[in-house]
Amino acid sequence: MRAYHVLNKQEKLLLEQTGASTLVVNALIDYIEERRKVGHFLTAVLSNDLNDAFARADDTNVEAIGTLIRWIYNYAPSLCWGSKEKVERWLAREDGGAAQARDGRES
């Protein structure tokens, strides 16, 4: 499968250091690089639905939500997070797979 956005080693290492579970780390990498659907917790985080994210988080991930959100803000393409609609467009590949510069974030 074609990677739409490739994370480098440093970005992956920093993601592993967020304290999120291995399952969440691997799912987020697959979501960004392969546009694979993720579970309810990570979908809530990516959709900026923090109420639902906290409700769905297990003990490990509830502790990591803050650092996980910081990682997403700093390293994930802005087209793939921020609202439910953006997550749906990312998964549907409706942005045409276009690369998004990190310093050109959408508001």
Secondary structure, DSSP 8 states (H G I E B T S, - for coil): ---SS---HHHHHHHHTT---HHHHHHHHHHHHH-----HHHHHHHTT-HHHHHHH--HHHHHHHHHHHHHHHHHS-GGGSSSHHHHHHHHHTTTTT----GGG---
